[in-house]
Amino acid sequence: MPPTIQFTTESWKALQQLSEAAYPFEGCGLLLGPYAAEKVATKIVTLKNALRDEGRGRFDFSFSPQEFAQAQLAADKDNLDIVGIYHTHPDHPPRPSKTDEGQPMLAGWINVIASVHGGKFKDAKAWWREDEVQRFAETSIDIK
């Protein structure tokens, strides 16, 4: 059974706002929360979509391993764990794309995909896969 994720009301609103701010490009970042078996996102950290520097990033994303590591170290200092990764799909549904399926970095994490249409948050869904050869399975998002 895939892991599930919960958001606080504040972190859910932050996800919506950050998703809208990235439009019309794909935005990405980390979902942070306490070290626990239960995954609860209490803080959202935006990472730079490095593909925008290459004139891309409208329908794909990538972040630097260095920025990821820096965010992870900063979270650890705040006694927070990375409980998942998020990215946005501008004007597309919140399900893994062919590009997402080809990303090994998305394995082993809860992946929240936020759909933003015309600059407005529409929906988000959570996905999980143990490794890069498995297909993504939808899992639940709860707001507490």
C-alpha positions, -999 to +999 in steps of 0.1 A: +000+000+000+015+034-010+022+060+017-003+088+020+003+125+027-014+151+048-012+189+045-019+214+072-044+241+061-016+266+059+007+243+038-021+235+014-027+272+008+010+277+003+011+249-023-018+265-042-001+300-041+033+287-051+018+267-079-001+297-093+031+318-090+051+294-112+025+296-140+029+294-171+060+273-163+063+242-142+072+249-106+088+225-083+099+221-047+099+201-015+072+192+010+087+193+045+073+180+077+082+163+110+103+131+112+075+105+116+061+075+099+030+096+090+038+120+062+025+155+071+036+185+050+039+215+073+061+237+051+067+241+013+101+250-001+103+261-037+132+250-058+143+267-090+132+250-122+167+248-138+153+242-172+141+278-174+177+289-177+178+268-209+147+285-223+126+254-214+105+245-184+070+250-198+062+213-197+090+198-177+112+206-147+146+198-132+162+211-100+199+211-092+212+184-068+231+212-050+199+232-043+181+201-032+210+192-008+210+227+006+172+227+012+176+192+028+203+205+052+183+236+061+152+214+068+173+191+090+185+221+110+148+229+116+141+192+126+121+187+094+122+159+070+115+158+032+081+141+031+076+146-006+082+165-038+058+187-057+056+200-092+030+217-113+014+210-146+004+242-164-029+237-182-027+199-178-042+173-154-025+165-122-013+130-132+022+118-142+032+127-177+055+106-199+083+130-189+075+123-152+075+085-158+111+088-172+124+107-142+143+083-118+145+111-092+107+109-087+109+073-074+108+067-036+091+100-029+054+110-026+049+132-056+022+158-055+013+172-089-007+205-089-027+214-119-029+251-127-052+263-155-049+299-168-029+308-137-054+294-112-049+263-090-074+237-101-065+204-083-037+184-069-031+146-067-005+125-050+014+097-066+039+071-055+063+046-070+089+026-051+115+026-080+118+040-115+106+008-132+073+008-115+043+028-127+030+056-105+000+047-082-023+074-069-024+078-032-045+101-010-041+137+001-057+148+033-060+183+046-059+186+084 
